[in-house]
Amino acid sequence: MTPGSANRVLLRLAGAVFVLWAVATLTFFAMRLIPGDPALAILGGPGSQASPEALEQARREHGLDQPLLVQYAAMLGRLLSGDLGSSYALKVPVADLLAAQLPGTLLLAVCSLLVAWVIAIALALFSTGAGRIAASVGHGIELAGAALPHFWLATVLIAVFSTSLGWLPPVSSGDLSGLVLPVLTLAIPLAGFLAAIMRESMLDALAQPYVLSARARGESELGIRARHAIRHAAIPGVALSGWALGSLLSGAVIVETIFARPGLGRTLVQAVTVRDVPVVTGVVLVVALVYVLMTLASDAASAIVDPRQRAQASPQEVGA
C-alpha cells in the first residue's frame, strides 16, 4: 500500500468515526428534548403508576439523576466499550434486539435497491432509445416516481393489489408475497431518481467518440447501449448506491410501520414512543454504520466500474 493509499484509508476511517460520534451525540440530546421522564419507560410506561420512590430509584440505577453532560460522557464510554445497554421497555440487551431485527430490514433495503436498479436501467434504455416521445414519457415517469411519498405510494399499492385485486397481502405475511409491496414502495421513488441520473449519463455516453466508432463498425443500437453506454451511465448511480441504501433504511421506518413488518424501522418507532433511549441510540447507530460501510463499498465499486477514478486517485501509481 502506497503512502497516498494509506492516508486515504485513514481519512475515511476518521470520517466514519466522526459520523458515528455525531449521530450518537445528536440522538442523545434529541431524546432528552422529548417531553416525559425516561424513568417511566424503565418502570413500564406512563400507565405503570410507579411511586415517586420507585422512579427515584430507577433514575439512580441508570444514572438519570446525574447532570446531562455526565450522562452523555457515560453513554460515550459504554459505546466505546461496545456496550449498547439494555432496553428500558423490553428488558433485553439492545445488541440482541438489533441482531434479531437487522436482517429483515437489510433484506427489505437490498431487495428494494436491486428492484430500483432494474427499473432505472429499463427507464434509461427506454427514454434514450425510442425517440422524442419516449424521452418525454420516460422523463415524466422519472419525475413522478422520484416525487412519490412513501406513505402515499404504500396506501395506493395496498388499495390496488390487496383490497381491489386481492393478489398480495396488505401486511407482512412472513413469505415472499408479503415482501412485494414494501419493496415496491421503497424501490419506485428511488428508481425515478436513479433513472434521471442514468439517462443524462447515457445521453452523454452516446455522444462520445467510442460510440461513433462502434456505429461505424456496424454495431446495433441495442449492442451499443448494452455494451458501452450502460456502463458509463451506471457510474453515477453506483457512486450514489451507498446514499441510496441509507435512504432506503430511513424509508423503512415508514414502510415497516405501514405494512406491520418486523425490522429496525418499526422497532425505532416503538422505542421513540416509549422513550426507550438505549434502543433508539442503538438503531440510529446501526443505520449510520451500515450507511458508512455502504458508502465506502460504493466508492470502491465506482473505481472498479470507472478506472479513471483510480488514475485520478493514485497519480503516483500512474506515473510509475
Stockholm file with secondary structure:
# STOCKHOLM 1.0

chainA/1-320         MTPGSANRVLLRLAGAVFVLWAVATLTFFAMRLIPGDPALAILGGPGSQASPEALEQARREHGLDQPLLVQYAAMLGRLLSGDLGSSYALKVPVADLLAAQLPGTLLLAVCSLLVAWVIAIALALFSTGAGRIAASVGHGIELAGAALPHFWLATVLIAVFSTSLGWLPPVSSGDLSGLVLPVLTLAIPLAGFLAAIMRESMLDALAQPYVLSARARGESELGIRARHAIRHAAIPGVALSGWALGSLLSGAVIVETIFARPGLGRTLVQAVTVRDVPVVTGVVLVVALVYVLMTLASDAASAIVDPRQRAQASPQEVGA
#=GR chainA/1-320 SS CCHHHHHHHHHHHHHHHHHHHHHHHHHHHHHHHSSSCHHHHHTTSGGGCCCHHHHHHHHHHTTTTSCHHHHHHHHHHHHHTTCCCBCTTTCSBHHHHHHHHHHHHHHHHHHHHHHHHHHHHHHHHHHHHSHHHHHHHHHHHHHHHHHCCHHHHHHHHIIIIIIISCCSCSSCCSSTHHHHHHHHHHHHHHHHHHHHHHHHHHHHHHTSHHHHHHHHTTCCHHHHIIIIIHHHHHHHHHHTHHHHHHHHHHHHHHHHHHTTCCSHHHHHHHHHHTTCHHHHHHHHHHHHHHHHHHHHHHHHHHHHHCHHHHHHHCHHHHHC
#=GC SS_cons         CCHHHHHHHHHHHHHHHHHHHHHHHHHHHHHHHSSSCHHHHHTTSGGGCCCHHHHHHHHHHTTTTSCHHHHHHHHHHHHHTTCCCBCTTTCSBHHHHHHHHHHHHHHHHHHHHHHHHHHHHHHHHHHHHSHHHHHHHHHHHHHHHHHCCHHHHHHHHIIIIIIISCCSCSSCCSSTHHHHHHHHHHHHHHHHHHHHHHHHHHHHHHTSHHHHHHHHTTCCHHHHIIIIIHHHHHHHHHHTHHHHHHHHHHHHHHHHHHTTCCSHHHHHHHHHHTTCHHHHHHHHHHHHHHHHHHHHHHHHHHHHHCHHHHHHHCHHHHHC
//
